[in-house]
Amino acid sequence: MATAGKPRTLDTRRIASLDVSVVGLGCNNFGWKLDERATAAVVHAALDAGITLFDTADIYGGTKSEVFLGRALGQRRNDVVIATKFGMAVDDRRKGARPEYVRQAAEDSLRRLGTDRIDLYQLHQPDPEVPIAETLGALDDLVRAGKLREIGCSNFSVEQIRETEAAVRPGAARFVSVQNEYSLLQREPERDVLPECERLGLAFLPYFPLASGLLTGKYRRGRPAPEGSRLAPGGRHADSVNDQSLSLVESLLQFATAHGHTLVDLAVSWLLARPIVASVIAGATSPEQVRMNAAAATWHFSSAELAEVDALFPRSW
């Protein structure tokens, strides 16, 4: 376990001009599940564990996530890469991707984070009411002004990625990353988004890498889901818990254990076996979870092991 003042180092990869740790911290719990003090404990544990990418959004914690993150980083701000997002509804007025709102949203996030620039600014979801060229124009202005270093997108389909790339003006800022859901239990990006990212040279950032907790090992066949969790009955992702997914989790757990690793090791390192994956965005509600996630990026798969993992999946998956 890392100790304060003696941070570990993690391997790093690139998102265009940004150098990021291969495990990032998802900050969606800040201001919601975690108050400011608990947030600071998680952020400091992440710094000690060698994590340098902190991924938040204006909507997280009702805008408190950015505030808590900025305060927790304090004088360490220059040691890290801050990624945040805009576009989902903060309220009835603050939403979307119109140029005038892009500028307002960026200024609001800069103020909440207590910083003079955002390292990676991501459009949280496509806005069908605004031509993407208009959004890109506003983002390019902010890059030229030094308020943004790089820009990216989230929850984009392959068609939307191609449309965006075609709309970029020569010499203007372009999206350099795509952040979509991707895990051992949600492999949809492999069909077309990942190949398109490879073709265009875009970094990929998987969110929900532990399938909302299903790949932590705490959800097992015949056991009730932890009360209050996302996968508990009535939770946000309860529909992902079924006989097929639980059977697959059991098989994956047996495979990991047989190779001397945990299920979390398997979930994180399997994603990192793809060079296109720049950093695995994993949330945490405690310092212990942060350390576990950071330590999980140590299994370097052989081609034979990757084939073994694929063989565990039913053909219908």
C-alpha positions as YAML, in Angstrom:
chain: A
units: angstrom
residues:
- id: 1
  name: MET
  ca: [0.00, 0.00, 0.00]
- id: 2
  name: ALA
  ca: [1.31, 3.44, -0.94]
- id: 3
  name: THR
  ca: [1.90, 5.95, 1.82]
- id: 4
  name: ALA
  ca: [1.47, 9.70, 1.79]
- id: 5
  name: GLY
  ca: [4.51, 11.44, 0.38]
- id: 6
  name: LYS
  ca: [5.70, 8.28, -1.38]
- id: 7
  name: PRO
  ca: [3.43, 7.93, -4.39]
- id: 8
  name: ARG
  ca: [3.53, 4.84, -6.53]
- id: 9
  name: THR
  ca: [3.93, 5.12, -10.25]
- id: 10
  name: LEU
  ca: [1.64, 3.54, -12.80]
- id: 11
  name: ASP
  ca: [2.34, 2.91, -16.45]
- id: 12
  name: THR
  ca: [1.21, 5.75, -18.67]
- id: 13
  name: ARG
  ca: [-0.29, 6.09, -22.13]
- id: 14
  name: ARG
  ca: [-1.11, 9.03, -24.36]
- id: 15
  name: ILE
  ca: [-4.27, 10.95, -25.17]
- id: 16
  name: ALA
  ca: [-2.86, 13.20, -27.89]
- id: 17
  name: SER
  ca: [-0.60, 15.64, -25.98]
- id: 18
  name: LEU
  ca: [-1.66, 14.31, -22.56]
- id: 19
  name: ASP
  ca: [0.26, 11.69, -20.61]
- id: 20
  name: VAL
  ca: [-2.14, 9.72, -18.37]
- id: 21
  name: SER
  ca: [-1.97, 6.82, -15.93]
- id: 22
  name: VAL
  ca: [-3.40, 3.57, -17.28]
- id: 23
  name: VAL
  ca: [-5.97, 3.61, -14.48]
- id: 24
  name: GLY
  ca: [-7.96, 6.80, -13.99]
- id: 25
  name: LEU
  ca: [-10.30, 7.83, -11.21]
- id: 26
  name: GLY
  ca: [-13.95, 8.29, -12.12]
- id: 27
  name: CYS
  ca: [-15.35, 11.08, -9.97]
- id: 28
  name: ASN
  ca: [-19.08, 10.42, -10.39]
- id: 29
  name: ASN
  ca: [-19.51, 9.57, -6.69]
- id: 30
  name: PHE
  ca: [-18.21, 12.94, -5.47]
- id: 31
  name: GLY
  ca: [-20.94, 15.19, -4.11]
- id: 32
  name: TRP
  ca: [-23.44, 12.35, -4.25]
- id: 33
  name: LYS
  ca: [-22.27, 9.26, -2.36]
- id: 34
  name: LEU
  ca: [-19.24, 11.08, -0.94]
- id: 35
  name: ASP
  ca: [-19.12, 14.38, 0.92]
- id: 36
  name: GLU
  ca: [-16.17, 16.75, 0.63]
- id: 37
  name: ARG
  ca: [-14.10, 15.06, 3.33]
- id: 38
  name: ALA
  ca: [-14.61, 11.57, 1.93]
- id: 39
  name: THR
  ca: [-13.87, 12.87, -1.56]
- id: 40
  name: ALA
  ca: [-10.55, 14.28, -0.39]
- id: 41
  name: ALA
  ca: [-9.60, 10.91, 1.13]
- id: 42
  name: VAL
  ca: [-10.31, 9.14, -2.17]
- id: 43
  name: VAL
  ca: [-8.45, 11.76, -4.24]
- id: 44
  name: HIS
  ca: [-5.40, 11.65, -1.97]
- id: 45
  name: ALA
  ca: [-5.37, 7.84, -2.10]
- id: 46
  name: ALA
  ca: [-5.48, 8.05, -5.89]
- id: 47
  name: LEU
  ca: [-2.52, 10.42, -5.96]
- id: 48
  name: ASP
  ca: [-0.58, 8.11, -3.64]
- id: 49
  name: ALA
  ca: [-1.44, 5.15, -5.88]
- id: 50
  name: GLY
  ca: [0.05, 6.88, -8.92]
- id: 51
  name: ILE
  ca: [-3.23, 7.84, -10.61]
- id: 52
  name: THR
  ca: [-2.89, 11.03, -12.66]
- id: 53
  name: LEU
  ca: [-6.16, 11.08, -14.64]
- id: 54
  name: PHE
  ca: [-9.25, 12.39, -12.82]
- id: 55
  name: ASP
  ca: [-12.46, 12.18, -14.84]
- id: 56
  name: THR
  ca: [-15.50, 14.17, -13.75]
- id: 57
  name: ALA
  ca: [-18.45, 16.02, -15.32]
- id: 58
  name: ASP
  ca: [-20.51, 19.12, -14.64]
- id: 59
  name: ILE
  ca: [-23.58, 17.05, -13.76]
- id: 60
  name: TYR
  ca: [-21.86, 14.78, -11.24]
- id: 61
  name: GLY
  ca: [-23.04, 15.39, -7.71]
- id: 62
  name: GLY
  ca: [-25.22, 18.25, -8.92]
- id: 63
  name: THR
  ca: [-22.01, 20.16, -9.93]
- id: 64
  name: LYS
  ca: [-20.37, 19.42, -6.56]
- id: 65
  name: SER
  ca: [-18.01, 16.80, -7.99]
- id: 66
  name: GLU
  ca: [-15.95, 19.41, -9.82]
- id: 67
  name: VAL
  ca: [-15.86, 21.65, -6.73]
- id: 68
  name: PHE
  ca: [-14.79, 18.84, -4.40]
- id: 69
  name: LEU
  ca: [-12.20, 17.55, -6.88]
- id: 70
  name: GLY
  ca: [-10.62, 20.96, -7.36]
- id: 71
  name: ARG
  ca: [-10.37, 21.54, -3.62]
- id: 72
  name: ALA
  ca: [-8.98, 18.06, -2.94]
- id: 73
  name: LEU
  ca: [-6.27, 18.42, -5.58]
- id: 74
  name: GLY
  ca: [-5.21, 21.79, -4.25]
- id: 75
  name: GLN
  ca: [-1.54, 22.43, -5.00]
- id: 76
  name: ARG
  ca: [-1.27, 19.04, -6.76]
- id: 77
  name: ARG
  ca: [-3.35, 20.33, -9.66]
- id: 78
  name: ASN
  ca: [-0.31, 20.65, -11.96]
- id: 79
  name: ASP
  ca: [0.61, 17.01, -11.29]
- id: 80
  name: VAL
  ca: [-2.57, 15.62, -12.83]
- id: 81
  name: VAL
  ca: [-4.77, 15.57, -15.91]
- id: 82
  name: ILE
  ca: [-8.30, 16.82, -15.28]
- id: 83
  name: ALA
  ca: [-10.97, 15.57, -17.65]
- id: 84
  name: THR
  ca: [-14.50, 16.86, -17.38]
- id: 85
  name: LYS
  ca: [-17.62, 16.83, -19.51]
- id: 86
  name: PHE
  ca: [-20.52, 19.03, -20.57]
- id: 87
  name: GLY
  ca: [-23.73, 18.61, -22.53]
- id: 88
  name: MET
  ca: [-26.04, 16.57, -20.30]
- id: 89
  name: ALA
  ca: [-28.62, 18.63, -18.47]
- id: 90
  name: VAL
  ca: [-27.40, 20.40, -15.35]
- id: 91
  name: ASP
  ca: [-30.85, 21.98, -15.25]
- id: 92
  name: ASP
  ca: [-33.47, 23.17, -17.73]
- id: 93
  name: ARG
  ca: [-31.22, 25.98, -19.01]
- id: 94
  name: ARG
  ca: [-27.74, 24.50, -18.80]
- id: 95
  name: LYS
  ca: [-27.59, 21.66, -21.31]
- id: 96
  name: GLY
  ca: [-26.74, 20.78, -24.88]
- id: 97
  name: ALA
  ca: [-23.92, 21.74, -27.23]
- id: 98
  name: ARG
  ca: [-24.84, 25.12, -28.74]
- id: 99
  name: PRO
  ca: [-21.77, 27.35, -29.12]
- id: 100
  name: GLU
  ca: [-22.94, 29.93, -26.59]
- id: 101
  name: TYR
  ca: [-23.57, 27.22, -24.01]
- id: 102
  name: VAL
  ca: [-20.25, 25.49, -24.72]
- id: 103
  name: ARG
  ca: [-18.49, 28.69, -23.69]
- id: 104
  name: GLN
  ca: [-20.65, 29.12, -20.58]
- id: 105
  name: ALA
  ca: [-20.27, 25.48, -19.53]
- id: 106
  name: ALA
  ca: [-16.49, 25.65, -19.88]
- id: 107
  name: GLU
  ca: [-16.26, 28.83, -17.81]
- id: 108
  name: ASP
  ca: [-18.53, 27.29, -15.15]
- id: 109
  name: SER
  ca: [-16.37, 24.16, -14.94]
- id: 110
  name: LEU
  ca: [-13.15, 26.19, -14.78]
- id: 111
  name: ARG
  ca: [-14.58, 28.17, -11.88]
- id: 112
  name: ARG
  ca: [-15.82, 25.12, -9.99]
- id: 113
  name: LEU
  ca: [-12.54, 23.27, -10.48]
- id: 114
  name: GLY
  ca: [-10.53, 26.31, -9.43]
- id: 115
  name: THR
  ca: [-8.21, 26.02, -12.41]
- id: 116
  name: ASP
  ca: [-7.23, 28.08, -15.44]
- id: 117
  name: ARG
  ca: [-7.46, 25.24, -17.97]
- id: 118
  name: ILE
  ca: [-9.18, 21.91, -18.52]
- id: 119
  name: ASP
  ca: [-6.88, 19.22, -19.85]
- id: 120
  name: LEU
  ca: [-9.53, 17.12, -21.60]
- id: 121
  name: TYR
  ca: [-12.98, 18.62, -22.23]
- id: 122
  name: GLN
  ca: [-15.53, 16.09, -23.43]
- id: 123
  name: LEU
  ca: [-18.96, 16.42, -24.99]
- id: 124
  name: HIS
  ca: [-20.89, 14.08, -22.70]
- id: 125
  name: GLN
  ca: [-23.39, 12.97, -25.32]
- id: 126
  name: PRO
  ca: [-24.34, 13.95, -28.89]
- id: 127
  name: ASP
  ca: [-26.75, 16.85, -29.28]
- id: 128
  name: PRO
  ca: [-29.00, 16.07, -32.28]
- id: 129
  name: GLU
  ca: [-30.29, 19.64, -32.33]
- id: 130
  name: VAL
  ca: [-26.90, 21.27, -32.98]
- id: 131
  name: PRO
  ca: [-24.66, 20.66, -36.00]
- id: 132
  name: ILE
  ca: [-21.45, 19.18, -34.67]
- id: 133
  name: ALA
  ca: [-19.42, 21.69, -36.71]
- id: 134
  name: GLU
  ca: [-20.86, 24.52, -34.59]
- id: 135
  name: THR
  ca: [-19.91, 22.77, -31.36]
- id: 136
  name: LEU
  ca: [-16.41, 22.05, -32.67]
- id: 137
  name: GLY
  ca: [-16.01, 25.70, -33.64]
- id: 138
  name: ALA
  ca: [-16.75, 26.86, -30.11]
- id: 139
  name: LEU
  ca: [-14.43, 24.24, -28.64]
- id: 140
  name: ASP
  ca: [-11.66, 25.27, -31.03]
- id: 141
  name: ASP
  ca: [-12.00, 28.88, -29.87]
- id: 142
  name: LEU
  ca: [-11.54, 27.72, -26.26]
- id: 143
  name: VAL
  ca: [-8.49, 25.66, -27.20]
- id: 144
  name: ARG
  ca: [-6.94, 28.64, -28.98]
- id: 145
  name: ALA
  ca: [-7.66, 30.76, -25.90]
- id: 146
  name: GLY
  ca: [-5.70, 28.30, -23.76]
- id: 147
  name: LYS
  ca: [-8.69, 27.30, -21.66]
- id: 148
  name: LEU
  ca: [-8.79, 23.74, -23.02]
- id: 149
  name: ARG
  ca: [-5.83, 21.55, -23.91]
- id: 150
  name: GLU
  ca: [-7.60, 18.71, -25.71]
- id: 151
  name: ILE
  ca: [-11.21, 17.84, -26.54]
- id: 152
  name: GLY
  ca: [-13.05, 14.54, -26.69]
- id: 153
  name: CYS
  ca: [-16.49, 12.96, -26.81]
- id: 154
  name: SER
  ca: [-18.49, 10.42, -24.86]
- id: 155
  name: ASN
  ca: [-21.35, 8.07, -25.73]
- id: 156
  name: PHE
  ca: [-20.80, 8.52, -29.48]
- id: 157
  name: SER
  ca: [-21.66, 5.82, -32.02]
- id: 158
  name: VAL
  ca: [-19.35, 5.01, -34.90]
- id: 159
  name: GLU
  ca: [-21.58, 7.03, -37.25]
- id: 160
  name: GLN
  ca: [-21.37, 10.06, -34.97]
- id: 161
  name: ILE
  ca: [-17.59, 9.72, -34.68]
- id: 162
  name: ARG
  ca: [-17.29, 9.71, -38.48]
- id: 163
  name: GLU
  ca: [-19.64, 12.67, -38.83]
- id: 164
  name: THR
  ca: [-17.58, 14.61, -36.31]
- id: 165
  name: GLU
  ca: [-14.28, 13.82, -38.00]
- id: 166
  name: ALA
  ca: [-15.66, 14.98, -41.34]
- id: 167
  name: ALA
  ca: [-16.77, 18.30, -39.81]
- id: 168
  name: VAL
  ca: [-13.35, 19.33, -38.49]
- id: 169
  name: ARG
  ca: [-11.90, 22.39, -40.23]
- id: 170
  name: PRO
  ca: [-8.28, 22.15, -41.39]
- id: 171
  name: GLY
  ca: [-6.00, 23.14, -38.53]
- id: 172
  name: ALA
  ca: [-8.81, 23.23, -35.97]
- id: 173
  name: ALA
  ca: [-9.10, 21.21, -32.77]
- id: 174
  name: ARG
  ca: [-10.57, 17.75, -33.19]
- id: 175
  name: PHE
  ca: [-11.79, 15.14, -30.76]
- id: 176
  name: VAL
  ca: [-8.81, 13.07, -29.61]
- id: 177
  name: SER
  ca: [-10.68, 10.58, -27.43]
- id: 178
  name: VAL
  ca: [-13.90, 8.62, -27.13]
- id: 179
  name: GLN
  ca: [-15.29, 7.61, -23.73]
- id: 180
  name: ASN
  ca: [-17.92, 4.88, -23.96]
- id: 181
  name: GLU
  ca: [-19.02, 2.01, -21.75]
- id: 182
  name: TYR
  ca: [-16.80, -1.03, -22.23]
- id: 183
  name: SER
  ca: [-16.06, -4.03, -20.06]
- id: 184
  name: LEU
  ca: [-15.81, -7.81, -20.15]
- id: 185
  name: LEU
  ca: [-19.60, -7.84, -19.84]
- id: 186
  name: GLN
  ca: [-20.29, -5.01, -22.30]
- id: 187
  name: ARG
  ca: [-18.27, -5.62, -25.42]
- id: 188
  name: GLU
  ca: [-20.36, -3.65, -27.89]
- id: 189
  name: PRO
  ca: [-17.52, -1.20, -28.78]
- id: 190
  name: GLU
  ca: [-15.55, -4.06, -30.33]
- id: 191
  name: ARG
  ca: [-18.00, -4.20, -33.23]
- id: 192
  name: ASP
  ca: [-17.17, -0.84, -34.77]
- id: 193
  name: VAL
  ca: [-16.22, 1.96, -32.34]
- id: 194
  name: LEU
  ca: [-12.85, 0.50, -31.33]
- id: 195
  name: PRO
  ca: [-11.79, -0.25, -34.93]
- id: 196
  name: GLU
  ca: [-12.82, 3.30, -35.91]
- id: 197
  name: CYS
  ca: [-10.79, 4.76, -33.05]
- id: 198
  name: GLU
  ca: [-7.79, 2.76, -34.22]
- id: 199
  name: ARG
  ca: [-8.30, 3.97, -37.79]
- id: 200
  name: LEU
  ca: [-8.52, 7.62, -36.74]
- id: 201
  name: GLY
  ca: [-5.88, 7.48, -34.02]
- id: 202
  name: LEU
  ca: [-8.32, 8.31, -31.21]
- id: 203
  name: ALA
  ca: [-7.69, 7.19, -27.64]
- id: 204
  name: PHE
  ca: [-10.45, 5.13, -26.05]
- id: 205
  name: LEU
  ca: [-11.51, 5.58, -22.42]
- id: 206
  name: PRO
  ca: [-13.77, 2.81, -21.08]
- id: 207
  name: TYR
  ca: [-16.20, 3.72, -18.32]
- id: 208
  name: PHE
  ca: [-18.01, 1.20, -16.07]
- id: 209
  name: PRO
  ca: [-15.00, -1.17, -16.52]
- id: 210
  name: LEU
  ca: [-16.23, -3.24, -13.58]
- id: 211
  name: ALA
  ca: [-19.77, -3.44, -15.02]
- id: 212
  name: SER
  ca: [-21.20, -1.32, -12.18]
- id: 213
  name: GLY
  ca: [-19.67, -3.72, -9.65]
- id: 214
  name: LEU
  ca: [-20.60, -7.04, -11.25]
- id: 215
  name: LEU
  ca: [-16.91, -7.67, -11.99]
- id: 216
  name: THR
  ca: [-15.74, -7.03, -8.43]
- id: 217
  name: GLY
  ca: [-16.76, -10.49, -7.25]
- id: 218
  name: LYS
  ca: [-19.25, -9.25, -4.67]
- id: 219
  name: TYR
  ca: [-22.23, -10.30, -6.81]
- id: 220
  name: ARG
  ca: [-22.46, -14.08, -6.89]
- id: 221
  name: ARG
  ca: [-25.07, -16.63, -7.81]
- id: 222
  name: GLY
  ca: [-27.36, -17.43, -4.90]
- id: 223
  name: ARG
  ca: [-26.37, -14.35, -2.90]
- id: 224
  name: PRO
  ca: [-28.44, -11.17, -2.58]
- id: 225
  name: ALA
  ca: [-26.92, -8.02, -4.08]
- id: 226
  name: PRO
  ca: [-25.51, -5.60, -1.46]
- id: 227
  name: GLU
  ca: [-28.27, -3.28, -0.28]
- id: 228
  name: GLY
  ca: [-28.20, 0.15, -1.91]
- id: 229
  name: SER
  ca: [-25.88, -0.93, -4.72]
- id: 230
  name: ARG
  ca: [-26.49, -0.14, -8.39]
- id: 231
  name: LEU
  ca: [-27.22, -3.80, -9.04]
- id: 232
  name: ALA
  ca: [-29.59, -4.35, -6.14]
- id: 233
  name: PRO
  ca: [-33.30, -4.75, -6.99]
- id: 234
  name: GLY
  ca: [-34.54, -1.32, -8.05]
- id: 235
  name: GLY
  ca: [-30.99, -0.07, -8.62]
- id: 236
  name: ARG
  ca: [-29.88, 1.75, -11.77]
- id: 237
  name: HIS
  ca: [-28.35, -1.36, -13.37]
- id: 238
  name: ALA
  ca: [-30.32, -4.17, -11.73]
- id: 239
  name: ASP
  ca: [-31.36, -5.56, -15.12]
- id: 240
  name: SER
  ca: [-27.74, -6.55, -15.86]
- id: 241
  name: VAL
  ca: [-27.88, -9.19, -13.10]
- id: 242
  name: ASN
  ca: [-29.25, -12.36, -14.65]
- id: 243
  name: ASP
  ca: [-28.41, -16.07, -14.92]
- id: 244
  name: GLN
  ca: [-26.23, -15.55, -17.98]
- id: 245
  name: SER
  ca: [-24.17, -12.70, -16.56]
- id: 246
  name: LEU
  ca: [-23.75, -14.40, -13.18]
- id: 247
  name: SER
  ca: [-22.65, -17.65, -14.85]
- id: 248
  name: LEU
  ca: [-20.08, -15.75, -16.87]
- id: 249
  name: VAL
  ca: [-18.84, -13.96, -13.76]
- id: 250
  name: GLU
  ca: [-18.31, -17.33, -12.08]
- id: 251
  name: SER
  ca: [-16.28, -18.56, -15.07]
- id: 252
  name: LEU
  ca: [-14.21, -15.39, -15.18]
- id: 253
  name: LEU
  ca: [-13.57, -15.56, -11.44]
- id: 254
  name: GLN
  ca: [-12.37, -19.17, -11.71]
- id: 255
  name: PHE
  ca: [-10.06, -18.20, -14.59]
- id: 256
  name: ALA
  ca: [-8.58, -15.27, -12.65]
- id: 257
  name: THR
  ca: [-8.09, -17.33, -9.50]
- id: 258
  name: ALA
  ca: [-6.40, -20.13, -11.43]
- id: 259
  name: HIS
  ca: [-3.89, -17.58, -12.74]
- id: 260
  name: GLY
  ca: [-3.21, -16.09, -9.32]
- id: 261
  name: HIS
  ca: [-5.23, -12.91, -9.86]
- id: 262
  name: THR
  ca: [-8.46, -11.31, -8.70]
- id: 263
  name: LEU
  ca: [-11.53, -10.68, -10.82]
- id: 264
  name: VAL
  ca: [-10.77, -6.95, -10.68]
- id: 265
  name: ASP
  ca: [-7.25, -7.64, -11.98]
- id: 266
  name: LEU
  ca: [-8.81, -9.50, -14.88]
- id: 267
  name: ALA
  ca: [-11.39, -6.80, -15.65]
- id: 268
  name: VAL
  ca: [-8.90, -3.93, -15.68]
- id: 269
  name: SER
  ca: [-5.90, -5.62, -17.27]
- id: 270
  name: TRP
  ca: [-8.05, -7.24, -19.98]
- id: 271
  name: LEU
  ca: [-9.13, -3.78, -21.11]
- id: 272
  name: LEU
  ca: [-5.53, -2.57, -21.08]
- id: 273
  name: ALA
  ca: [-4.52, -5.47, -23.33]
- id: 274
  name: ARG
  ca: [-5.87, -3.25, -26.12]
- id: 275
  name: PRO
  ca: [-3.31, -0.54, -26.95]
- id: 276
  name: ILE
  ca: [-6.13, 1.78, -28.06]
- id: 277
  name: VAL
  ca: [-7.32, 1.96, -24.43]
- id: 278
  name: ALA
  ca: [-5.49, 4.92, -22.89]
- id: 279
  name: SER
  ca: [-6.83, 4.69, -19.34]
- id: 280
  name: VAL
  ca: [-9.46, 2.63, -17.54]
- id: 281
  name: ILE
  ca: [-11.86, 5.01, -15.76]
- id: 282
  name: ALA
  ca: [-12.82, 3.32, -12.49]
- id: 283
  name: GLY
  ca: [-14.94, 4.93, -9.80]
- id: 284
  name: ALA
  ca: [-14.36, 4.46, -6.09]
- id: 285
  name: THR
  ca: [-16.07, 5.28, -2.82]
- id: 286
  name: SER
  ca: [-13.14, 4.52, -0.52]
- id: 287
  name: PRO
  ca: [-9.34, 4.71, -0.49]
- id: 288
  name: GLU
  ca: [-9.26, 0.91, -0.39]
- id: 289
  name: GLN
  ca: [-11.17, 0.69, -3.67]
- id: 290
  name: VAL
  ca: [-8.80, 3.20, -5.27]
- id: 291
  name: ARG
  ca: [-5.78, 1.15, -4.28]
- id: 292
  name: MET
  ca: [-7.42, -2.05, -5.52]
- id: 293
  name: ASN
  ca: [-8.22, -0.51, -8.90]
- id: 294
  name: ALA
  ca: [-4.74, 0.92, -9.34]
- id: 295
  name: ALA
  ca: [-3.10, -2.37, -8.39]
- id: 296
  name: ALA
  ca: [-5.24, -4.24, -10.92]
- id: 297
  name: ALA
  ca: [-3.27, -2.98, -13.93]
- id: 298
  name: THR
  ca: [-0.44, -5.46, -13.50]
- id: 299
  name: TRP
  ca: [-1.53, -8.54, -15.45]
- id: 300
  name: HIS
  ca: [0.10, -8.57, -18.88]
- id: 301
  name: PHE
  ca: [-1.87, -11.05, -20.93]
- id: 302
  name: SER
  ca: [-0.36, -13.51, -23.37]
- id: 303
  name: SER
  ca: [-2.24, -14.17, -26.60]
- id: 304
  name: ALA
  ca: [-3.06, -17.62, -25.25]
- id: 305
  name: GLU
  ca: [-4.62, -16.15, -22.09]
- id: 306
  name: LEU
  ca: [-6.69, -13.71, -24.13]
- id: 307
  name: ALA
  ca: [-7.95, -16.61, -26.22]
- id: 308
  name: GLU
  ca: [-8.83, -18.48, -23.02]
- id: 309
  name: VAL
  ca: [-10.90, -15.52, -21.85]
- id: 310
  name: ASP
  ca: [-12.77, -15.33, -25.16]
- id: 311
  name: ALA
  ca: [-13.49, -19.05, -24.97]
- id: 312
  name: LEU
  ca: [-15.40, -18.49, -21.73]
- id: 313
  name: PHE
  ca: [-18.05, -16.44, -23.52]
- id: 314
  name: PRO
  ca: [-21.09, -18.24, -24.92]
- id: 315
  name: ARG
  ca: [-21.66, -17.80, -28.64]
- id: 316
  name: SER
  ca: [-24.87, -15.91, -27.94]
- id: 317
  name: TRP
  ca: [-23.08, -13.26, -25.84]
...
